[in-house]
Amino acid sequence: MTTSPHGRDVVVPAEPTLIDFVDPATVGGLSIRTMTEGNSSSAARYVHINYPELPSAPPLNRALRAQAQRQLQDFRKRTPGGVYPRPELNVGWQLAAASAQAIGVRLRTGEFLGASWGNSTQTLWYDPRKDKAVGSTGLLAGQDALRRLAVLVKERLKGRGEQVERNAVTAGEEQFDSMAFNRGGDLVVEFDDCQLGPCSLGRLAVAVPAEEAAPLLSDLGRRAQESVRGATGPGVREDESGLPSYVSASPQDASASSPPAVSSRAGTVDCAEAKCVALTFDDGPGPFTGRLLSLLREAQARATFFMVGSSAAAQPELLRRMSSEGHLVGNHSWVHRDLSKQASSKIADSLGRTEDTIAAAIGQAPTLVRPPYGAVSGDLRDIARQHGFSLVTWDVDTGDEQGAKAADIVNRAVREAHPGAIILMHDTLQETVDAVPDILKRLRGKGYSFVTVPELYGSAGMQAGRLYRSGSEPSRKQPLT
């Protein structure tokens, strides 16, 4: 048995095909790599790909990077420009195991191609003894074991309804590309949407009991099974919506008991008198965030960081540092999917989980939300108003997409800056962080002060449900709806 997600205290039956993932915050040295596209108004598609990087597993890191690049290139080929709503690729991750015996990374891919979301999973494994990364079939003792597993899976699909095409199960690596273990040691086999029947079936998975799976496992598979079987402490479980939820005994809804997030240095600059700009950084924390914080501290500048919840959960110490050094931490949704395509319940869940995660880390509840890609809908505005969130986009885009040069980022930021500007950047990109010292130096030379977003609005404050693009006068007069 387990409690239901997002702080609801209703007890529901445990589902054997659900996997208790490792809490990434417990894995030392883990950082997160990000690939993005789509912030500019001329973008052909929306892309957000996240995957972990572990210092102890270079071959796995290379395999994850290669997989991300393949997915991005394939999606680009299949999605020409000029289509609306924009197609979207979103890849997130969880740790199926993380021990000295085995490491498993489950990639969860969502694609939106104009009608609805389609989801798929792939789990890559790392064998520390052989220093080698393999696919999920590396958990099995060869092709004969894969054939026997296919038979067991077919048997366990009986009774799932006529829509499930049991005979479509074949002993191929493509169908068995996402396998992991639950805490009981059962082998969980996951299938992609539409793979064994109509897409309306949603997530389809089979749990092969531990004792039946054991004879089929390779040495890596046995070690992976035992490392998960013996796991203790909190984990992360993915619910039917595809969002991981913490299943530990720690208090949920931390935001409910936390004060609103504010900069500890707010009020030291009066933007009614001074020339102010707000530097904002999206999509983190990432591998360059720590260096960025050091640069800002040296320059005595503060910024606003809009955090992706799933990444924030992996590195809470960076959020605590942001808050303690006078920056403001904001909400950028849980997995960076376009919220304007989502139903109200999913918008609320994505923002609520991120709010709780940030509040648990810094003891303050974020009140600012930056919608992924800057995409806003009526439903999003309504949810923001109901939950006390102000929506923040930008009026200066530095164009720091993948591949941008630091000098170009600096020049755009300096050329387009103006009093009250909200400047968009990303702390997940090395070139962006490289550009920051020159941006600070050149703008300070023009008389600018660097403040957090709410400071642009002074005593007028920011209102829930309102969209803020700039601290300049036209934005302040923008209607609530």
N, C-alpha and C positions, 0 to 999 in steps of 0.2 A: 504494500500500500504506500501511497505517497500523497502529499498535499498538492492541490491544483496550482497552476502557475500564477505568478504575479500577485502573491500575497493573499490569495483566497484560501480560507481555512477549511474548505470542503475536502473530505477524504474520498479519493477515487481509487479503483482497483489498479494495481500495477500492471502495465502492459509489457509482456516479455520482449516484444520487438523494439521497445524504446531503450536507448543506450544512455547510461550515465557517463557523460563526458567528463574529462578531467578539468577542473577549474584552472584556466591558464594563468591566473595570478599566482599559483603555487609553483610554477615552473620558472626557475631562475634563468635570467638572461634572455628570455623569450622576447622577441620584438615582432612587429607586424609590417609587412610590405603591402603597398597599395598601388593599384593601377586605376586611373580614372579618365573619363572623357565626358564632355557634355555640359560644362558650365556656360559656355558662350551661347548666345542666341542663335548662332548659325550652325550649331552642332547637329550632325546627322543622327546621332544616337546617344543614349545614356549608358555609361559603363562604370561599374565600381567593382573591382576585384580585390579581395583581401586574402592574404595567406600568411601563416606564421613563419618565422625564421628562428631556428634553434641553434645555438652555438655548438652544441654537441653532435649535430647531424648534418654536416655540409652536403653529403649526397642527397639527402631528403630535401634540403633547401633548393638545390639545383633542379630536382625533379618537380618541385612545386612551382618554381619560377617558369620552367619550360611548359608545364601544363597551363599556367595562366597565360603565357604568351600564345600558345596554340588556341586557347579559347577566344582570346581577343581577336586574333587574326581571322579565325573562322567566322566570328560574329560580324566583323567588318565586311567580309565577303558577302554575307547573307543579308545585310541591311543597307541598301543604298539610301542616299539622302532624299529629302523631300517627302518623307512619310510622317503623317501625324495621326494619333499621338506617336511620339518618338519611340522606336524600339529600345528595349532596355535589357542589359545583361548585368546580373548581380551575382557575385560569388562570395560566399562566406565560408567559415571553417569552424570545426570543433576538434578537440583532441580526443580521439578514441582510446588512447593509452599514452602514457608518458612515464617510462621507467628505464632502468638500466638494462632491462630485458627486451623492450620493444617500444617503439613510438608509432602511433597511428594518427594520421591527419585526415579527417573527413571533410571533403569539399562539397558544399551544397550550392548548386547552381540554379538560379531562377532566370527565365527568359520571358519577356513580354514582347509579343510580335503583333499586337493590335487588337486582340480579343481578350485573352486572359493569360495568367501566368502558368508556365509549365516548369516543373522542377525535376532536377536529377541530382544524383549523388555519386561521388567517387571517393574511395578511401585508399590512400597511399600509406605504405608501411616502411619503417626503417628498422633494419637488423643491426644493432650495435656490434654484435660479435663479428659480422662480416663487413661492417661499414658499407652497407648496401641498401638502396631504396628499391622497393618492389611494389607491384600492384597487389590488389586484394587476393588474387589467386596464389600469391606467394605464401599465404597462410596454409595452403594445402600441400599435401605430399604428392604432387604430380597430377597428370591428366586423368589417371584412373580414379583418384580421389575426387576430382572435379565431376566426373561422370556419376559417381555414387552420390555425391552431394546433390546433383541435379535431380536424381530419383527421389531423394528424401524431401527436397523442396516441393516437387510435384505432389507427393503424398500429402504434405502439410497444406497445400493449397486447396485440397478437397474441402468442400463445405463453405468455401468463400463466395459462392454464387456463380451463376452461369456466365456472368460477364468476364470472370477471370479466365484467361485462356491458358490453362495448365499445359497444354501441348506445345505452347510457344516457348516453354523453357528448354534451352539447349545448353550443353556443356561447353559454353564459350566464355572467354575472358570478358567480352563486352557486357554480357548480362550479369556476370558475377564480379563486377568491378567495384562494388561497395559492400565490404563485409567487415564486421567487428564483433566484439563480445559484450554481452550484458554482464552485470555483476554476479549472476549465477553461473557464468561460464558458458552460457548458450551462445551458439554462433548465429548472429543476426545477419541475414541476407536481405539487402534492400534493392528494390527495382525502381527504375525511373517511371515518372508519369507516362502513361500511354504505352508502356513497354509490353505489358501482358494483358491489355484490355483497353477500354475507353478511358480517355483522360479524366473523366469524371470520377474515376475510382480513387483518385488522390494517392496518398502514400500507400504502397503495397510492400510488405516485408514479411519474412518468415523467420521464426526463431527455432533453430535446430537444437534440441536438448544437448547439454554438454557431453553426456555419456555417448550419444550417437555421433557427435562431431569429433570427439577425441581421436578415434582411429584414422580419421581423414587428415589430420593436421601435420604440417611440417614441423621441424624443430622450432622455427620462428613462430608458427601458429601455436604450439604448445606453450612457449614462453609468454606470448601475448595473452593467451587465455588465462594463464596463472597470474600474470601481473594485474589483470583486470579483476579476476576472481578475488584476489586478496586485497583489493583496494579498500581503503577506509577513508572516512572524512567526507566533506561535501563534494558534490559533483554538479554538473550542469546537464539538464535534461531538455531535449527539444520537444515542444508540444506540437499539436496538429497544425498550428499556423506556421510552423517552421522557425519559430523564435526560441532560442534557448532560454530556459528559466532556471534559476538557482533552486536547488532542492535541499539546501543545507538547513540547519536549524536556526540560522541567523535571522534577525527580524526582517520582515519584508516591508515594503512601502516606507523606506527610510525617509522619503521626502515629506511624508505627512508630519513628522516630528522635527523637521529641520527648518531653520529660518531661510528666507529667500537669499540667493547668492548675490553677494556684492563684493566689489574690490575692496581690500583692506586699505587701499590708498585713495579711494574715491573721495572727492571733495578737495583735493590738494591743488586742482586746476579749475578755474572758472572759465568754461568754454564760451560764456557770453562775452568775455573780455579777451581771452586768448584765442589764437588760431589752433584749433584742435582737429586731429584726424584719429580715426579708430582703425588700427591694424587688426584684421581678423584672420584666423587660421582655421581651416576646415580639415576634417577627415582623420585627425589623429586620435590618440597619440601614435607616433611612428618612430622609426629608428633615429630620426634627426631631431626629435622634439627636445631632448635633453640639451643638446648643443644650442638650439634656438633659445631656450630659457636662459642659458648662460649669457648669450649675446644680449638679450633684452635686459638682463640684470646689470651687466657691465655698462649699458647705455642708460640705465635708469628709465627705461621705457616700459609701459605696460600694454597689454593686448587682450583681445577676447578670443578664446579658443572654443570652437564648436566641435564637440567630441562625438564620434560614432560610438554608441553604447557598447557594442560587442568588443571594440578595441579598448575602450575605457575600462571595461571589466577585467581585461588582461593585464593592465598596467596602472593600477590605482595610485601607485606611488608618484607617478608623474602628475596626476591630477592634484594630489596633495601639494606638490611643489608649486604648481601653477598658482593655486589659491594662496599659499603662504607667501609667495613673492609678489602679490598684489594684482595678479591677472584675474580675469573673470572666466569662469567655465560655463559654456552654454551647451545646448542640446542639439544634436545633428541627426537624431533618429537612431534606431537600434542597428540596422544593417545597411542604411543608405539607399533604400529603395524610394523611388519617386512617390511621395505621399499623395500627390494629386490623383494618382491612379487607384488609391486604396479606399476601402470602405471606412466609415467612421470608427468602427470598432477596432480595426487594425491600426488606424492612425493613433488612436488613444493608447493602444497597447504598446506600440513602438515607442512613442514619446514617453509613456509612463515607465517603461522598463529602463529607459535611458536616464530619466529623472531619478529613479530610485538608485541606480548604479552610481551616478555622480554624487548624490546626497550621501550614500553610504561611505564614499571615499573622502569627501571634503567636509561633511557635516553641514552643508548648505544645499538647498534645492534650486536648481537652475530655473530661471524664469524666461530666458531667451531661447528661442528655437530658430535655427536656420534650416529651412526646408532643403532637402537634397536637390541639387541642380537649380535651386531658387524657384522651384515649381510650386504654385499655390492654388488651392481649390477652395470652393465655398465650404466644403466639409472640413477642410483643414482649419479655416478661419473659425468655424463654429467650435471645433474641439479646442483650439487655442483659447478662445474666449471662455469656454466652460472651465478649463483647467488653469487659467491664469497665466498663459504664455503670450509673450509678445513675439511676433514674427520679424525676423531680420534678414534682409538680403544684402545688396551692395550697390554702389554706384560707380566704383572704380574696380575694374577687373584687370589684374596684372597679367593675365594670360599665361599663368605658370602651369600650363598643362604639361604632360609628359614630354620631355625633349626640349622644353624651352631653355634658353640660355640666361644665366644670371644677369648679364648686362642688359638684356632686353626687358627682364622683369623690373630691374631698377628703373630703367628709363620710362616705362609705362607708369609705374607707381608715382614717380616724381612729376612727370608731365601732366598727369590727370588729377593729381591731388588738389584739393581745395578745402577751405574751412568747412568742417562738418562731414568730410568724406568718410565713407565706410569702405575700406580697401580689402579686397578678397585675395587671399593667398592660401597655401596649403603646407602644413608642417610635415607632410609625408614625403616631400620632394627635396632632395639635396640641393638642387640649383636654387630653390626658393630660399632655403636657409642661408646659402652662400650670398644671396642678394641682400639679405636683411641689413648687414652693417652699412652698406652704401646707402640704402633707403633711409635709414635712421640719420646718417650723417648729412645727407643732402637735404632732407626735409627739415631737419633741425636748423640747418643753415638758412632755410627760408623762414624761420621763425615758428615752426609748428611744434606743438606739444602732442604727446602720444597718450591717449586715454582709452578707457574701455567704452563700449557702445553706449551704455546708459548715461555716461557723463556728457555726451554730446547734447543731451536733451535737458540737462540741468534740473531746475526745480519743477519743470513741467512733467518730468518723469515719462514713463512708457506705459501704454495701456494694453491690457490683454486683448487679443484678437486683432490688433492693428498691425499692419505691415509697414515696417520701417526700412527704407532704402538708403537714407542719407540723413545726416543731422542738419542739413540746410533747410531753409524756410519752406519750400514747397512740400517736402516730406512731412513736416510738422503739421501742415494743414490738411493732410490726406484724410479723407473720411474713414470711419471705422469699417464700413462695408463697401 
